[in-house]
Amino acid sequence: MSFIPGSPPAERSAAPPEFDVRQFGAVGDGVTLDTGAINRAITAAQTAGGGTVVLPAGDYLSHSIRLCSWLTLELRAGATLIAADPPPPGGTGGGQGESAAGYDAPEEAPPNLYQDFGHSRFRNSLIWGEELDGVEIRGPGRIYGRGLSRGNGRVALPVGQVALQPPGHLPDVLEADGPVEPWDDAAVRSGPFGYPHPLDTLPPGVGNKAIALRGCRNVIVRDLTILHGGHFAILAAACDHVTVDHVFVDTNRDGIDIDACAHVLVSHCTVNSPWDDGICVKSSCGFGGLRPAEHVTISDCYVSGFEEGTLYDGTRSRVIRHRGGPIGRIKVGTEASGGFRHITISNCVFEFCRGLALEQVDGAVMEDVVVTNLTMREVMNAPIFIRLGGRLRAPGVTAPGTACRIAITNVNASGVAPDHGIFIAGLPGHPVTDVRLAGIQLHSRGGGRAADALRPVPEMVSDYPEPNLFGPLPAWGIYVRHAARIELSDITLGLLGAEARPAVELDDVAAVGVVGLRLPGRASSSDWVMKDVTGLRARDCEGLPET
């Protein structure tokens, strides 16, 4: 039997050995730092060629846990892994040896000129691994990121708490934790894209991620609960063959981020993340190179933006604390330097959060994306947002990329906020192409003004691609600009309140087919605005002559 590079040793027995962290000195009382004991158990598993490190019932206070290949880290029923507070500035964590300095220092890496500090460093995490093979992190226990930072300050505010703001001011993501805490003068000096960014640069000893994996293969995270997970509850970058299944996340910033990974399945996951994206596919330079996110499937998942902790306790508190409303969505982008290929999203539910976003703004491709069977309720902005922009935050890139071959079918969106309906936007000379939308029901809350129908929509070529930054759109149902070969079929656009804007506006669109678009209670030609539209084919559309 030949040895295959990267495979476990041939002499491994059929039943991998187990390593109970209590046998290596862990106490599990929620007070004693158990970092050293957990890492000693992992080292023993590594020496044995692999195995399962077990955390039995108990509360395990820890700083950085370093994974190894062919390892299963199992949090059994009743076990909670708690992220310990970092040491105070200039102090220690109160432990001995490796625990004294807090979380592992962020590793040396090229300057993070194209993405924030949180994407660019992995070792300053509660659990991390680099260039590993055969890693599994599983429950049914919990991870509680009590001592993690969200990127502004040493420790995030407790669950559900937000820093006091001036009257009438809704904070941005990082402002929620209070004033900016610049760690050093170098961190404040930003590059051409605003990075390095002072809000996301953290000193040694401070941790900001629950789970961080870079360059790993054959990774499984399953049957796990993550609460208050810091900047990222799960960040996987440049990994291959990743499965995230039956994971519950209720957190204070990003939920599950898949960055420049290939062959990924995210399934049966529940993510509540009012302050940032719920499930996000990216392709940044954060791992030190460029590669596409490809062959990614997201299925049977639920995302929401309830107040943090209230999905976990079942109260589902609907409090809008963030400019633009809670986030909590599924997104492909914004970091898009390596591009996106072969992405499938199916059978997912959005509730009290922003809609689906597909964004390519950094000069690479976004192609062959299929989305089907989504239900959305209480949507904070565009239920479907497709954006091709020209931010170009990537090395050597000088021109916009492409967004093409996108199919979105069978979507029900109700209670959609008034500013945006379906929103598709390319750039002049760089259209979004080959998009098919079919089987969609959108019910807007209404409330748009006649003045909104006349306002010019800014191009925002190089700006951050967020729907609310464009302001209210001139059409409440569908707005398409700078696009070609667009098919809209079997679409119902309904209103739940008064509305002064038209239902549909197409601007600089070539070769567009519209079939079976219904406007219940509205059948006027004034609901259609066409600007520089060529190759229009229309059939069975209320208020639009057949063409």
C-alpha positions as CSV (number, residue, x, y, z in Angstrom):
1,M,0.0,0.0,0.0
2,S,1.6,3.2,-1.2
3,F,1.6,6.4,0.9
4,I,-0.4,9.3,-0.6
5,P,1.1,12.7,0.3
6,G,-1.2,14.5,2.6
7,S,-3.0,11.4,3.8
8,P,-3.0,10.1,7.4
9,P,-0.3,7.6,8.3
10,A,-1.0,4.1,6.9
11,E,-0.4,2.5,10.3
12,R,-3.3,4.3,12.0
13,S,-5.8,2.0,13.6
14,A,-9.5,1.9,12.5
15,A,-10.5,3.8,15.7
16,P,-8.5,7.0,16.2
17,P,-7.5,7.5,19.8
18,E,-9.3,10.0,22.1
19,F,-7.5,12.6,24.2
20,D,-9.6,14.0,27.1
21,V,-8.4,17.5,27.9
22,R,-9.0,16.8,31.6
23,Q,-6.3,14.2,31.5
24,F,-3.9,16.9,30.4
25,G,-4.8,19.3,33.2
26,A,-7.9,21.1,32.1
27,V,-10.3,22.1,34.9
28,G,-13.4,23.2,33.0
29,D,-14.7,25.5,35.8
30,G,-15.0,28.7,33.6
31,V,-12.4,30.5,35.8
32,T,-9.1,28.6,35.3
33,L,-7.3,29.2,32.0
34,D,-7.3,25.8,30.2
35,T,-5.3,26.9,27.2
36,G,-2.2,24.9,28.0
37,A,-4.1,21.7,28.8
38,I,-6.1,21.8,25.5
39,N,-3.0,22.5,23.4
40,R,-1.1,19.7,25.2
41,A,-3.9,17.3,24.3
42,I,-3.7,18.4,20.7
43,T,0.1,17.9,20.7
44,A,-0.4,14.4,22.0
45,A,-2.9,13.7,19.2
46,Q,-0.4,15.0,16.7
47,T,2.3,12.8,18.1
48,A,0.0,9.8,17.8
49,G,-0.6,10.6,14.1
50,G,-4.1,12.0,14.8
51,G,-7.1,11.5,17.0
52,T,-10.0,13.1,18.8
53,V,-9.4,15.8,21.4
54,V,-12.5,15.8,23.7
55,L,-13.9,18.5,25.8
56,P,-16.4,16.8,28.1
57,A,-19.1,18.8,29.9
58,G,-17.8,21.9,31.5
59,D,-16.8,25.6,30.9
60,Y,-13.3,25.8,29.4
61,L,-11.7,29.3,29.5
62,S,-9.0,29.6,26.8
63,H,-6.9,31.7,24.6
64,S,-5.6,30.5,21.3
65,I,-6.0,26.8,20.5
66,R,-3.7,25.5,17.7
67,L,-5.0,22.7,15.5
68,C,-3.0,20.0,13.8
69,S,-3.7,17.7,10.9
70,W,-5.9,14.6,11.2
71,L,-7.5,16.0,14.3
72,T,-11.1,16.1,15.5
73,L,-11.8,18.7,18.2
74,E,-15.0,17.6,19.8
75,L,-17.1,19.7,22.2
76,R,-19.4,17.2,23.9
77,A,-22.9,17.9,25.2
78,G,-22.6,20.4,28.0
79,A,-19.2,21.7,27.0
80,T,-18.7,25.4,26.4
81,L,-15.4,26.7,25.1
82,I,-15.1,30.3,26.4
83,A,-12.8,32.9,24.8
84,A,-10.9,34.4,27.7
85,D,-10.3,38.1,28.0
86,P,-7.1,39.4,26.6
87,P,-4.5,40.7,29.0
88,P,-4.7,44.4,29.8
89,P,-2.4,46.7,27.9
90,G,1.1,46.1,29.1
91,G,0.0,43.2,31.4
92,T,-0.6,39.5,31.2
93,G,-3.5,37.2,31.0
94,G,-3.0,36.0,34.5
95,G,-2.0,32.6,33.4
96,Q,1.3,30.8,33.1
97,G,3.5,30.1,30.0
98,E,1.7,30.3,26.7
99,S,-1.5,31.7,28.4
100,A,0.3,34.7,29.9
101,A,0.4,36.8,26.7
102,G,-3.2,36.2,25.8
103,Y,-4.1,35.2,22.2
104,D,-1.4,34.3,19.7
105,A,0.1,37.3,18.0
106,P,-1.1,38.0,14.5
107,E,1.4,36.4,12.1
108,E,3.8,38.3,9.9
109,A,2.3,38.9,6.5
110,P,2.4,41.3,3.6
111,P,0.7,44.6,4.4
112,N,-3.0,44.3,4.2
113,L,-3.4,47.0,1.5
114,Y,-6.5,45.4,-0.2
115,Q,-8.6,44.1,2.7
116,D,-8.9,44.7,6.4
117,F,-6.7,43.4,9.2
118,G,-9.3,40.8,10.2
119,H,-9.2,39.1,6.8
120,S,-5.4,39.2,6.7
121,R,-4.4,37.5,10.0
122,F,-5.5,34.1,11.4
123,R,-3.5,33.2,14.5
124,N,-5.1,35.9,16.7
125,S,-8.1,33.6,17.1
126,L,-9.6,31.3,19.6
127,I,-9.2,28.3,17.3
128,W,-6.8,28.4,14.3
129,G,-5.0,26.2,11.9
130,E,-2.8,26.8,8.8
131,E,-1.9,24.4,6.0
132,L,-3.6,21.4,7.7
133,D,-5.3,18.3,6.3
134,G,-8.2,16.4,7.8
135,V,-9.5,18.8,10.5
136,E,-12.9,18.5,12.1
137,I,-14.4,20.8,14.7
138,R,-17.7,19.4,16.0
139,G,-20.3,19.7,18.7
140,P,-22.9,19.4,20.1
141,G,-21.2,21.8,22.5
142,R,-20.8,25.6,22.3
143,I,-18.2,28.2,21.6
144,Y,-18.8,31.5,23.4
145,G,-16.5,34.3,22.2
146,R,-16.8,36.4,25.4
147,G,-13.3,37.9,25.3
148,L,-13.0,38.5,21.5
149,S,-12.8,41.8,19.8
150,R,-14.9,42.8,16.8
151,G,-12.1,45.0,15.5
152,N,-12.5,48.2,17.6
153,G,-11.2,47.8,21.2
154,R,-9.7,44.9,23.1
155,V,-13.0,43.2,23.8
156,A,-16.4,43.7,22.2
157,L,-19.3,44.9,24.3
158,P,-21.3,42.1,26.0
159,V,-24.1,40.4,24.1
160,G,-26.8,42.8,22.9
161,Q,-25.1,45.9,24.2
162,V,-24.3,48.9,22.0
163,A,-22.3,52.0,22.9
164,L,-24.3,55.1,23.6
165,Q,-24.7,57.4,20.6
166,P,-25.9,61.0,20.1
167,P,-29.7,61.3,20.0
168,G,-31.0,60.2,16.6
169,H,-27.6,58.6,15.6
170,L,-27.6,55.0,14.4
171,P,-24.0,53.7,14.6
172,D,-22.0,52.0,11.9
173,V,-20.7,48.5,12.4
174,L,-17.6,49.4,14.4
175,E,-19.0,52.5,16.1
176,A,-21.3,50.1,18.0
177,D,-18.5,49.3,20.4
178,G,-17.6,52.9,21.1
179,P,-14.8,55.3,20.1
180,V,-12.1,54.2,17.7
181,E,-9.0,52.9,19.6
182,P,-6.0,53.4,17.3
183,W,-3.2,51.2,18.6
184,D,-0.2,53.0,17.0
185,D,0.6,55.8,14.6
186,A,1.5,53.3,11.8
187,A,-2.0,51.8,11.9
188,V,-3.6,55.1,11.3
189,R,-1.7,55.8,8.1
190,S,-3.9,54.3,5.4
191,G,-3.0,53.2,1.9
192,P,-4.8,54.1,-1.4
193,F,-7.9,51.9,-0.5
194,G,-8.2,53.0,3.1
195,Y,-6.0,50.1,4.4
196,P,-4.3,49.4,6.8
197,H,-7.4,50.4,8.7
198,P,-7.1,51.7,12.3
199,L,-10.4,50.2,13.3
200,D,-9.4,46.6,12.4
201,T,-5.7,46.6,13.5
202,L,-5.3,44.8,16.8
203,P,-2.2,44.4,19.1
204,P,-0.6,41.1,20.1
205,G,-2.6,39.3,22.8
206,V,-6.0,40.4,21.4
207,G,-8.2,37.8,19.6
208,N,-10.9,38.6,17.1
209,K,-12.1,35.3,15.5
210,A,-13.7,32.2,17.0
211,I,-12.4,29.9,14.2
212,A,-9.9,30.8,11.6
213,L,-8.5,28.4,9.0
214,R,-6.0,29.2,6.2
215,G,-4.8,27.0,3.4
216,C,-6.4,23.8,4.9
217,R,-7.9,20.8,3.1
218,N,-10.7,18.4,4.0
219,V,-12.2,20.6,6.8
220,I,-15.5,19.9,8.6
221,V,-17.3,22.1,11.1
222,R,-20.6,20.6,12.2
223,D,-23.2,20.3,14.9
224,L,-21.8,23.3,16.8
225,T,-23.2,26.5,18.4
226,I,-21.2,29.7,18.2
227,L,-22.3,32.7,20.3
228,H,-20.7,36.2,20.2
229,G,-18.0,35.2,17.7
230,G,-16.1,38.4,17.3
231,H,-15.1,39.8,13.8
232,F,-15.7,36.3,12.3
233,A,-17.4,33.4,13.9
234,I,-15.9,31.2,11.2
235,L,-13.3,32.4,8.6
236,A,-11.9,29.9,6.1
237,A,-9.4,31.3,3.5
238,A,-7.8,29.5,0.6
239,C,-9.1,26.1,1.9
240,D,-10.2,23.2,-0.3
241,H,-13.0,20.7,0.4
242,V,-14.8,22.5,3.3
243,T,-18.1,21.4,4.9
244,V,-19.9,23.6,7.4
245,D,-23.1,21.7,8.4
246,H,-25.7,22.1,11.1
247,V,-23.9,25.1,12.7
248,F,-25.9,27.6,14.7
249,V,-24.4,31.1,15.0
250,D,-25.8,34.1,16.9
251,T,-23.1,36.8,16.7
252,N,-21.9,40.4,16.9
253,R,-20.3,40.7,13.4
254,D,-19.7,38.3,10.5
255,G,-21.1,34.8,10.8
256,I,-19.6,32.3,8.3
257,D,-17.1,33.7,5.7
258,I,-15.7,31.5,2.9
259,D,-12.8,33.4,1.4
260,A,-11.1,32.2,-1.8
261,C,-12.0,28.6,-1.1
262,A,-12.9,25.8,-3.5
263,H,-15.3,22.9,-3.2
264,V,-17.4,24.1,-0.3
265,L,-20.7,23.1,1.2
266,V,-22.5,25.3,3.7
267,S,-25.7,23.5,4.7
268,H,-28.4,23.4,7.4
269,C,-26.9,26.4,9.1
270,T,-28.6,29.2,11.1
271,V,-26.9,32.5,11.4
272,N,-28.1,35.6,13.2
273,S,-25.8,38.5,12.6
274,P,-27.4,42.0,12.9
275,W,-24.1,43.9,12.6
276,D,-22.6,42.2,9.5
277,D,-23.0,39.5,6.9
278,G,-24.5,36.2,7.9
279,I,-23.0,33.9,5.3
280,C,-20.5,35.5,2.9
281,V,-18.5,34.2,0.0
282,K,-15.4,36.3,-0.7
283,S,-12.2,36.1,-2.7
284,S,-9.8,38.6,-1.1
285,C,-6.0,38.8,-1.0
286,G,-6.1,38.1,2.7
287,F,-4.4,34.8,2.6
288,G,-1.4,36.3,0.7
289,G,-2.4,35.6,-2.9
290,L,-5.2,35.5,-5.5
291,R,-7.5,32.6,-6.2
292,P,-11.2,32.4,-7.0
293,A,-13.9,31.2,-4.7
294,E,-15.4,28.4,-6.8
295,H,-17.6,25.3,-6.6
296,V,-19.4,26.7,-3.5
297,T,-22.9,25.5,-2.5
298,I,-25.0,27.1,0.2
299,S,-28.2,25.2,0.9
300,D,-31.0,24.9,3.5
301,C,-29.8,27.8,5.6
302,Y,-31.5,30.6,7.6
303,V,-30.1,34.1,8.1
304,S,-31.5,36.9,10.2
305,G,-30.7,40.2,11.8
306,F,-32.5,40.1,15.2
307,E,-30.8,41.7,18.2
308,E,-27.8,39.6,19.1
309,G,-28.6,36.7,21.4
310,T,-32.3,36.8,20.8
311,L,-32.4,34.2,18.1
312,Y,-30.6,31.9,20.5
313,D,-33.0,32.6,23.4
314,G,-36.0,32.5,21.1
315,T,-37.3,36.1,21.7
316,R,-36.3,37.3,18.2
317,S,-36.1,41.0,19.2
318,R,-36.6,43.3,16.3
319,V,-34.5,46.4,17.1
320,I,-32.9,48.5,14.4
321,R,-29.6,49.7,15.8
322,H,-27.6,50.0,12.6
323,R,-27.6,52.6,9.8
324,G,-29.5,50.9,7.0
325,G,-31.0,48.3,9.3
326,P,-29.6,44.9,10.4
327,I,-27.5,43.1,7.9
328,G,-27.5,39.3,8.4
329,R,-27.8,38.3,4.7
330,I,-26.2,35.9,2.3
331,K,-23.6,37.7,0.1
332,V,-21.1,36.9,-2.6
333,G,-18.6,39.8,-2.3
334,T,-17.7,42.5,-1.4
335,E,-14.0,41.4,-1.4
336,A,-13.7,40.0,-4.9
337,S,-10.1,40.2,-6.0
338,G,-9.9,36.5,-7.1
339,G,-13.4,36.2,-8.6
340,F,-16.3,33.8,-8.2
341,R,-17.2,30.8,-10.3
342,H,-19.8,28.1,-10.0
343,I,-21.8,29.3,-7.0
344,T,-25.1,27.7,-6.0
345,I,-27.5,29.1,-3.3
346,S,-30.7,27.2,-2.7
347,N,-33.5,26.6,-0.2
348,C,-32.7,29.5,2.1
349,V,-34.7,31.8,4.4
350,F,-34.0,35.5,5.1
351,E,-35.8,37.2,8.0
352,F,-35.5,40.8,9.3
353,C,-32.2,41.4,7.4
354,R,-30.9,42.6,4.1
355,G,-31.4,40.7,0.9
356,L,-29.2,38.6,-1.4
357,A,-26.2,40.5,-2.7
358,L,-24.0,39.4,-5.6
359,E,-21.1,41.9,-5.9
360,Q,-18.0,41.9,-8.2
361,V,-16.2,45.3,-7.8
362,D,-12.5,44.4,-7.8
363,G,-11.8,43.5,-11.4
364,A,-12.2,39.8,-11.6
365,V,-15.1,37.5,-12.8
366,M,-18.4,36.6,-11.3
367,E,-19.9,33.9,-13.4
368,D,-22.1,30.9,-13.4
369,V,-24.1,31.7,-10.3
370,V,-27.4,29.9,-9.7
371,V,-29.8,30.9,-6.9
372,T,-33.2,29.2,-6.3
373,N,-35.9,28.8,-3.7
374,L,-35.5,31.7,-1.4
375,T,-38.0,33.1,1.0
376,M,-37.5,36.5,2.6
377,R,-39.5,38.5,5.1
378,E,-39.0,42.0,6.5
379,V,-36.3,42.8,4.0
380,M,-34.2,45.9,4.9
381,N,-33.0,46.7,1.3
382,A,-32.9,45.2,-2.1
383,P,-34.0,41.6,-1.9
384,I,-31.8,40.9,-5.0
385,F,-28.8,43.1,-5.6
386,I,-26.4,42.4,-8.5
387,R,-23.5,44.9,-8.8
388,L,-20.6,45.2,-11.2
389,G,-18.4,48.0,-10.0
390,G,-15.0,49.6,-10.4
391,R,-13.5,49.8,-6.9
392,L,-10.6,47.6,-8.2
393,R,-9.2,46.8,-4.8
394,A,-6.7,44.2,-6.0
395,P,-3.0,44.3,-7.1
396,G,-2.4,45.3,-10.7
397,V,-6.1,45.6,-11.7
398,T,-7.0,48.6,-13.9
399,A,-10.4,47.7,-15.4
400,P,-13.7,46.4,-14.1
401,G,-14.3,42.6,-14.3
402,T,-17.5,40.8,-15.4
403,A,-20.7,39.7,-13.9
404,C,-22.5,37.2,-16.2
405,R,-24.5,34.0,-16.4
406,I,-26.6,34.5,-13.3
407,A,-29.9,32.7,-12.8
408,I,-32.2,33.5,-9.9
409,T,-35.5,31.7,-9.6
410,N,-38.3,31.0,-7.2
411,V,-38.0,33.9,-4.8
412,N,-40.7,35.2,-2.4
413,A,-39.9,38.5,-0.7
414,S,-42.4,40.2,1.5
415,G,-42.3,43.4,3.6
416,V,-39.5,44.8,1.4
417,A,-38.3,48.2,2.6
418,P,-39.4,51.1,0.3
419,D,-36.0,52.4,-1.0
420,H,-35.1,49.4,-3.1
421,G,-36.7,46.5,-5.0
422,I,-34.7,44.2,-7.3
423,F,-31.5,46.2,-8.1
424,I,-29.1,45.3,-11.0
425,A,-26.4,47.8,-11.8
426,G,-23.3,47.6,-14.0
427,L,-21.1,50.5,-15.2
428,P,-21.2,52.5,-18.5
429,G,-19.4,50.3,-21.0
430,H,-19.2,47.4,-18.5
431,P,-22.7,45.9,-18.3
432,V,-24.0,43.1,-16.2
433,T,-24.8,40.4,-18.7
434,D,-26.8,37.2,-19.2
435,V,-29.1,37.4,-16.1
436,R,-32.3,35.4,-15.8
437,L,-34.9,36.2,-13.1
438,A,-37.9,34.0,-13.0
439,G,-40.7,32.9,-10.6
440,I,-40.4,35.9,-8.3
441,Q,-42.9,37.5,-6.0
442,L,-42.0,40.8,-4.4
443,H,-44.2,42.7,-2.1
444,S,-42.9,46.2,-1.1
445,R,-44.1,48.2,1.9
446,G,-44.4,51.2,-0.5
447,G,-43.8,54.8,0.7
448,G,-41.7,56.2,-2.2
449,R,-42.2,59.8,-3.2
450,A,-42.7,61.3,-6.6
451,A,-39.4,63.2,-6.1
452,D,-37.6,59.9,-5.7
453,A,-38.7,58.9,-9.2
454,L,-36.9,61.9,-10.6
455,R,-33.7,61.8,-8.6
456,P,-30.6,60.7,-10.5
457,V,-29.0,57.5,-9.1
458,P,-25.3,58.1,-8.6
459,E,-22.9,55.7,-10.5
460,M,-20.7,55.2,-7.4
461,V,-18.1,53.6,-9.6
462,S,-15.4,53.1,-7.0
463,D,-17.5,53.2,-3.8
464,Y,-18.5,50.4,-1.5
465,P,-21.3,48.5,-3.1
466,E,-24.2,48.7,-0.6
467,P,-27.7,49.4,-1.9
468,N,-28.6,51.9,0.7
469,L,-25.6,54.1,-0.3
470,F,-27.2,54.7,-3.7
471,G,-30.2,56.3,-1.9
472,P,-33.9,55.6,-2.9
473,L,-34.2,54.2,-6.4
474,P,-36.6,55.8,-9.0
475,A,-38.6,52.5,-9.2
476,W,-39.9,50.5,-6.3
477,G,-40.0,47.0,-7.9
478,I,-37.2,46.5,-10.4
479,Y,-34.4,48.9,-11.4
480,V,-31.8,47.7,-14.0
481,R,-29.0,49.9,-15.3
482,H,-26.1,49.2,-17.6
483,A,-27.0,45.6,-18.4
484,A,-27.4,43.3,-21.5
485,R,-29.2,40.1,-22.2
486,I,-31.6,40.2,-19.3
487,E,-34.6,37.9,-19.0
488,L,-37.4,38.8,-16.5
489,S,-40.2,36.2,-16.5
490,D,-43.1,35.2,-14.2
491,I,-42.7,38.1,-11.8
492,T,-45.3,39.6,-9.5
493,L,-44.7,43.0,-8.0
494,G,-47.1,43.9,-5.3
495,L,-47.6,46.9,-2.9
496,L,-48.5,46.9,0.8
497,G,-48.9,50.7,0.9
498,A,-49.1,53.9,-1.2
499,E,-46.4,54.4,-3.7
500,A,-45.6,57.4,-6.0
501,R,-42.8,55.8,-8.1
502,P,-43.1,53.6,-11.2
503,A,-42.8,49.8,-10.7
504,V,-40.0,49.2,-13.2
505,E,-37.2,51.3,-14.7
506,L,-34.7,50.0,-17.3
507,D,-31.8,52.4,-18.1
508,D,-29.1,51.5,-20.7
509,V,-30.3,48.0,-21.1
510,A,-29.8,45.9,-24.3
511,A,-31.6,42.8,-25.4
512,V,-34.1,42.5,-22.5
513,G,-37.0,40.1,-22.5
514,V,-39.9,40.6,-20.1
515,V,-42.6,37.9,-20.0
516,G,-45.5,37.6,-17.5
517,L,-44.7,40.5,-15.3
518,R,-47.8,41.3,-13.1
519,L,-48.6,44.4,-11.2
520,P,-51.7,43.6,-9.1
521,G,-54.0,46.6,-8.9
522,R,-51.8,48.6,-11.2
523,A,-51.9,48.2,-15.0
524,S,-50.8,51.6,-16.2
525,S,-48.0,52.3,-18.7
526,S,-46.7,54.9,-16.3
527,D,-45.4,52.0,-14.2
528,W,-42.8,51.4,-16.8
529,V,-39.8,53.7,-17.5
530,M,-37.5,52.9,-20.4
531,K,-34.3,54.9,-21.0
532,D,-31.9,53.9,-23.8
533,V,-33.4,50.4,-24.0
534,T,-32.8,48.4,-27.2
535,G,-33.9,44.9,-28.2
536,L,-36.9,44.9,-25.9
537,R,-39.2,41.8,-26.1
538,A,-42.3,42.0,-24.0
539,R,-45.3,39.7,-23.7
540,D,-48.1,39.3,-21.2
541,C,-47.0,42.2,-19.0
542,E,-49.5,44.5,-17.3
543,G,-49.2,48.0,-18.5
544,L,-46.5,47.3,-21.1
545,P,-47.5,46.8,-24.8
546,E,-46.3,43.6,-26.5
547,T,-43.2,44.2,-28.5
